[in-house]
Amino acid sequence: MNNELKLNYSASPHLRSKNNVQGAMYDVIIALIPISAVAIYFFGMNAVFTIAICLVTATLTDLAFKRMLGRGNTPFDGSALVTGLLIALCFSVETSWWTLIVATVIGVGVAKELMGGIGWNLFNPALFGRVSGILFASLFFNQLNISFAPLGFRAAPVDVVTQGTPLALMKMGAEMPPLGQMFIANQGGGLAEVSPLALLIGAVFLFVRGHIKWHIPVSIIATVFVIGLVFQGPEMAVYHLLAGGLMLGALYMATDWVTSPVTPKGMLIFGVAIGVLIMVFRLALSPTEGTAFAILIMNVFVPMIDRLTKRPVFGAVPAKAQATAAVSETANKPA
């Protein structure tokens, strides 16, 4: 009888998955199709033009920075397209094309590629590009607006009702659109603000595909609702959920795999903190862009949250327990 033990061995990795970065990125693009379609329904070719400008700029910026930084052989993973599409959805169709280009270059080139490429960025690239355009507006956008004004271009006449965005109406105490209209389809604000329902449909797809978990979106939405309920009542609390970029931020930006915590407990802490900051901006400061600023602020604390909520190593003894055991052993030794 041959009792010789035969072992099969192979190189790592031994655990394999069909999921990859490129597939995940294209799933995000699929998830954003419903909200993009509603935006195009309302704004027509102007929405198409806005999205196209950001997608083309994101792709060219990604290629240029990779070549400049010596990463020209890196395969195209689709992350630039996701960033470009998210930046487009953050803006309205009235935004000038040069503003879209500057925001996209900053988001893809600076916030992603200069930070080391995909997986190394500290801040969400799309929000970083969007907020940079706001913070730097007084420095160079005024001059850009003067210089490029003769080159202004619209794919079609902008045909929208002139009124404040829902957040502006809330701040002024003006009459708000019906809740049902705001949830299903409401023309106004940025492209992503036209339909929270469309955003939820896309998020369900990402959840089923296993790309996002419930902890961050639910904790953000629940925190905003509770604070709104306490300070402004149930109806206004619901308006806070449907107005502005809350749904886009909670479902697609805050859940970014690179810039969010990895543990369930950390995700809940992260989401609650974002919700609190959003309501501080909306109730005490300027209501616009509160979601973007809140997420970017909490991006800074993600490494600390991960350290504080990391899972213990299986079989490891905490340092405090080791010290206690050592002292006890010393005390029990015979003199």
C-alpha positions as CSV (number, residue, x, y, z in Angstrom):
1,M,0.0,0.0,0.0
2,N,1.3,3.4,-0.9
3,N,0.8,5.7,2.0
4,E,2.8,8.6,0.5
5,L,1.1,11.9,1.1
6,K,0.5,13.9,-2.0
7,L,0.0,17.7,-1.8
8,N,-1.0,20.0,-4.5
9,Y,0.4,23.5,-4.4
10,S,0.0,26.6,-6.5
11,A,1.0,30.2,-6.4
12,S,-1.3,32.7,-4.6
13,P,-3.9,34.1,-4.6
14,H,-5.9,31.0,-3.6
15,L,-9.2,32.8,-3.1
16,R,-10.4,34.1,-6.4
17,S,-13.4,36.2,-7.4
18,K,-14.9,37.1,-10.7
19,N,-15.3,40.7,-9.6
20,N,-12.7,43.3,-10.7
21,V,-12.2,47.0,-10.6
22,Q,-13.3,47.5,-14.2
23,G,-16.5,45.5,-13.7
24,A,-17.3,47.4,-10.6
25,M,-16.9,50.7,-12.3
26,Y,-19.1,49.8,-15.2
27,D,-21.7,48.6,-12.7
28,V,-21.7,52.1,-11.2
29,I,-22.2,53.6,-14.6
30,I,-25.1,51.3,-15.2
31,A,-26.6,52.3,-11.8
32,L,-26.3,56.0,-12.8
33,I,-28.2,55.4,-16.1
34,P,-31.7,56.0,-14.5
35,I,-30.8,59.4,-13.1
36,S,-29.0,60.4,-16.3
37,A,-32.1,59.4,-18.3
38,V,-34.4,61.5,-16.2
39,A,-32.0,64.5,-16.4
40,I,-31.9,64.1,-20.2
41,Y,-35.7,63.9,-20.3
42,F,-36.0,67.2,-18.5
43,F,-33.1,69.1,-20.0
44,G,-32.6,67.4,-23.4
45,M,-29.5,68.0,-25.3
46,N,-28.1,70.4,-22.7
47,A,-27.9,67.5,-20.2
48,V,-26.3,65.3,-22.9
49,F,-23.8,68.1,-23.6
50,T,-23.0,68.5,-19.9
51,I,-22.4,64.8,-19.4
52,A,-20.4,64.5,-22.6
53,I,-18.0,67.4,-21.7
54,C,-17.3,65.8,-18.3
55,L,-16.8,62.2,-19.7
56,V,-14.5,63.3,-22.5
57,T,-12.5,65.6,-20.2
58,A,-12.2,62.9,-17.5
59,T,-10.9,60.3,-20.1
60,L,-8.3,62.7,-21.6
61,T,-7.2,63.9,-18.2
62,D,-6.8,60.4,-16.9
63,L,-4.6,59.4,-19.9
64,A,-2.6,62.6,-19.8
65,F,-1.8,62.4,-16.1
66,K,-1.0,58.7,-16.3
67,R,1.5,59.3,-19.1
68,M,3.0,62.3,-17.2
69,L,3.4,60.3,-14.0
70,G,4.9,57.3,-15.8
71,R,1.8,55.1,-15.4
72,G,1.0,55.0,-19.2
73,N,0.9,51.2,-19.2
74,T,-1.9,51.1,-16.6
75,P,-5.0,49.5,-18.1
76,F,-8.1,51.7,-18.4
77,D,-10.3,50.7,-15.5
78,G,-13.4,53.0,-16.0
79,S,-12.8,55.0,-12.8
80,A,-12.3,58.2,-14.8
81,L,-15.6,57.7,-16.5
82,V,-17.4,57.2,-13.2
83,T,-15.8,60.4,-11.8
84,G,-16.6,62.4,-14.9
85,L,-20.3,61.2,-14.8
86,L,-20.6,62.0,-11.1
87,I,-19.2,65.5,-11.6
88,A,-21.6,66.1,-14.4
89,L,-24.5,65.1,-12.2
90,C,-23.4,67.5,-9.5
91,F,-23.8,70.5,-11.9
92,S,-26.8,72.1,-13.6
93,V,-27.2,72.5,-17.3
94,E,-26.6,76.3,-16.9
95,T,-23.0,75.6,-15.9
96,S,-20.5,76.9,-18.4
97,W,-18.4,74.3,-20.3
98,W,-15.1,75.7,-19.0
99,T,-16.3,75.3,-15.4
100,L,-17.1,71.7,-16.1
101,I,-13.7,71.1,-17.6
102,V,-11.8,72.7,-14.7
103,A,-13.8,70.8,-12.1
104,T,-13.2,67.5,-14.0
105,V,-9.5,68.1,-14.5
106,I,-9.1,68.8,-10.7
107,G,-11.2,65.8,-9.7
108,V,-9.5,63.2,-12.0
109,G,-6.0,64.7,-12.3
110,V,-5.4,66.1,-8.9
111,A,-7.7,64.3,-6.5
112,K,-7.1,60.9,-8.1
113,E,-4.0,60.6,-10.2
114,L,-1.7,62.9,-8.3
115,M,-2.6,61.2,-5.1
116,G,-1.3,57.9,-6.5
117,G,-4.1,56.7,-8.7
118,I,-7.1,54.6,-8.0
119,G,-7.2,53.2,-4.5
120,W,-4.8,55.9,-3.1
121,N,-7.0,59.0,-3.1
122,L,-7.9,60.5,0.3
123,F,-10.9,62.5,-1.0
124,N,-13.8,61.5,-3.2
125,P,-12.5,62.8,-6.6
126,A,-15.9,63.9,-7.9
127,L,-16.7,65.9,-4.8
128,F,-13.2,67.3,-4.7
129,G,-13.6,68.6,-8.2
130,R,-17.0,70.0,-7.6
131,V,-16.0,71.8,-4.3
132,S,-12.7,73.1,-5.8
133,G,-14.7,74.9,-8.4
134,I,-16.7,76.6,-5.7
135,L,-13.7,77.5,-3.5
136,F,-11.5,78.7,-6.3
137,A,-14.3,80.6,-8.1
138,S,-13.3,84.0,-6.8
139,L,-9.6,83.3,-7.8
140,F,-9.8,82.4,-11.4
141,F,-13.4,81.6,-12.5
142,N,-14.3,85.2,-12.8
143,Q,-11.4,85.8,-15.2
144,L,-12.4,82.6,-17.1
145,N,-15.9,83.8,-17.4
146,I,-14.8,87.1,-18.9
147,S,-12.2,85.4,-21.2
148,F,-14.5,82.6,-22.5
149,A,-17.8,84.4,-22.5
150,P,-17.7,84.9,-26.3
151,L,-17.1,81.2,-26.6
152,G,-20.2,80.3,-24.6
153,F,-22.2,77.4,-26.1
154,R,-25.5,75.7,-25.5
155,A,-26.6,72.5,-27.2
156,A,-30.1,73.9,-27.1
157,P,-31.9,76.9,-25.5
158,V,-32.2,76.4,-21.7
159,D,-35.9,76.1,-21.0
160,V,-36.3,75.9,-17.3
161,V,-38.6,77.6,-14.8
162,T,-36.7,80.4,-13.1
163,Q,-37.0,79.6,-9.4
164,G,-34.8,78.8,-6.4
165,T,-33.6,75.3,-5.9
166,P,-35.5,73.3,-3.2
167,L,-32.8,74.0,-0.7
168,A,-32.9,77.7,-1.4
169,L,-36.7,77.6,-1.0
170,M,-36.4,75.8,2.3
171,K,-33.9,78.4,3.6
172,M,-36.2,81.3,2.5
173,G,-39.3,79.6,4.0
174,A,-41.0,79.7,0.6
175,E,-43.6,77.3,-0.7
176,M,-42.1,73.9,-1.6
177,P,-43.0,71.6,-4.5
178,P,-45.2,68.6,-3.5
179,L,-43.3,65.8,-1.9
180,G,-44.4,63.2,-4.4
181,Q,-43.2,65.4,-7.3
182,M,-39.8,65.9,-5.6
183,F,-39.4,62.2,-5.0
184,I,-40.3,61.0,-8.5
185,A,-39.3,63.8,-10.8
186,N,-38.8,67.5,-10.1
187,Q,-37.1,69.9,-12.6
188,G,-34.6,72.1,-10.9
189,G,-31.1,72.3,-9.4
190,G,-28.3,69.9,-10.5
191,L,-28.8,67.0,-12.8
192,A,-28.8,64.5,-9.9
193,E,-31.5,66.4,-8.0
194,V,-34.2,65.7,-10.5
195,S,-35.3,62.3,-9.2
196,P,-34.4,60.7,-5.8
197,L,-36.4,57.7,-7.0
198,A,-34.0,57.2,-10.0
199,L,-31.0,57.4,-7.6
200,L,-32.6,54.7,-5.3
201,I,-33.2,52.4,-8.3
202,G,-29.5,52.6,-9.2
203,A,-28.4,52.1,-5.6
204,V,-30.6,48.9,-5.3
205,F,-28.7,47.6,-8.3
206,L,-25.3,48.3,-6.6
207,F,-26.6,46.7,-3.4
208,V,-27.7,43.5,-5.2
209,R,-24.3,43.4,-7.0
210,G,-22.6,43.6,-3.6
211,H,-20.8,46.9,-4.3
212,I,-22.3,48.9,-1.5
213,K,-23.6,48.1,2.0
214,W,-26.5,49.6,3.8
215,H,-24.6,51.1,6.8
216,I,-23.5,54.4,5.3
217,P,-26.6,55.4,3.3
218,V,-29.0,54.4,6.1
219,S,-27.0,56.1,8.8
220,I,-26.8,59.3,6.8
221,I,-30.5,59.4,5.8
222,A,-31.7,58.4,9.3
223,T,-29.5,61.1,11.0
224,V,-30.7,63.8,8.6
225,F,-34.3,62.8,9.1
226,V,-34.1,62.7,12.9
227,I,-32.4,66.1,13.2
228,G,-34.8,67.6,10.7
229,L,-37.7,66.0,12.7
230,V,-36.5,67.5,15.9
231,F,-35.8,71.0,14.6
232,Q,-38.4,71.5,11.8
233,G,-41.0,68.8,12.0
234,P,-41.9,65.7,10.0
235,E,-42.7,67.3,6.7
236,M,-39.6,69.4,6.5
237,A,-37.5,66.4,7.6
238,V,-38.7,64.5,4.5
239,Y,-37.9,67.6,2.3
240,H,-34.4,67.5,3.7
241,L,-34.0,63.9,2.4
242,L,-35.3,64.8,-1.1
243,A,-33.7,68.2,-1.6
244,G,-30.2,69.0,-2.8
245,G,-27.5,66.3,-3.3
246,L,-28.3,64.3,-0.2
247,M,-29.4,61.1,-2.0
248,L,-26.5,61.3,-4.5
249,G,-24.0,61.9,-1.7
250,A,-25.4,59.2,0.6
251,L,-25.8,56.5,-2.0
252,Y,-22.9,57.1,-4.4
253,M,-20.3,59.5,-2.9
254,A,-20.1,58.5,0.7
255,T,-20.1,54.8,-0.2
256,D,-16.9,55.2,-2.3
257,W,-14.8,52.1,-1.5
258,V,-11.5,54.0,-1.2
259,T,-12.7,56.9,0.9
260,S,-15.0,55.2,3.4
261,P,-14.4,53.0,6.4
262,V,-14.1,49.2,6.0
263,T,-15.8,48.0,9.1
264,P,-19.6,48.0,9.7
265,K,-19.1,50.0,13.0
266,G,-16.9,52.5,11.3
267,M,-19.4,52.9,8.4
268,L,-22.1,53.7,10.9
269,I,-19.9,56.3,12.7
270,F,-18.9,57.8,9.4
271,G,-22.5,58.0,8.2
272,V,-23.9,59.5,11.4
273,A,-21.1,62.2,11.4
274,I,-21.8,63.1,7.8
275,G,-25.6,63.4,8.6
276,V,-24.8,65.7,11.5
277,L,-22.5,67.9,9.5
278,I,-25.1,68.1,6.6
279,M,-27.7,69.4,9.0
280,V,-25.3,71.9,10.6
281,F,-24.6,73.3,7.2
282,R,-28.3,73.4,6.3
283,L,-29.7,74.8,9.5
284,A,-26.9,77.1,10.6
285,L,-24.9,78.0,7.5
286,S,-25.4,78.1,3.8
287,P,-27.6,75.1,2.8
288,T,-26.0,74.6,-0.7
289,E,-23.1,72.1,-1.0
290,G,-23.5,71.0,2.6
291,T,-23.5,67.3,1.6
292,A,-20.3,67.7,-0.5
293,F,-18.4,69.5,2.3
294,A,-19.7,67.1,5.0
295,I,-18.4,64.0,3.0
296,L,-15.1,65.6,2.2
297,I,-14.5,66.6,5.8
298,M,-15.2,63.1,7.0
299,N,-13.0,61.6,4.3
300,V,-10.1,63.0,6.3
301,F,-11.1,61.0,9.4
302,V,-11.5,57.6,7.6
303,P,-8.0,56.3,8.5
304,M,-8.6,57.2,12.2
305,I,-12.1,55.6,12.1
306,D,-10.6,52.4,10.6
307,R,-7.9,52.2,13.3
308,L,-10.4,52.7,16.1
309,T,-12.9,50.1,14.8
310,K,-10.6,47.5,13.3
311,R,-11.4,43.9,13.9
312,P,-9.2,42.1,16.5
313,V,-6.8,39.5,15.0
314,F,-8.1,36.0,15.6
315,G,-6.3,34.5,18.6
316,A,-4.4,37.7,19.5
317,V,-4.3,38.9,23.1
318,P,-4.8,42.6,23.6
319,A,-1.8,44.5,24.9
320,K,-3.6,45.5,28.0
321,A,-4.6,41.9,28.8
322,Q,-1.0,40.8,28.2
323,A,0.3,43.4,30.7
324,T,-2.3,42.4,33.3
325,A,-1.4,38.8,32.9
326,A,2.3,39.6,33.3
327,V,1.7,41.6,36.5
328,S,-0.5,38.8,37.9
329,E,2.1,36.2,37.1
330,T,4.9,38.2,38.8
331,A,2.8,38.7,41.9
332,N,2.0,35.0,42.2
333,K,5.6,33.9,42.0
334,P,7.0,32.6,45.3
335,A,9.4,34.8,47.1
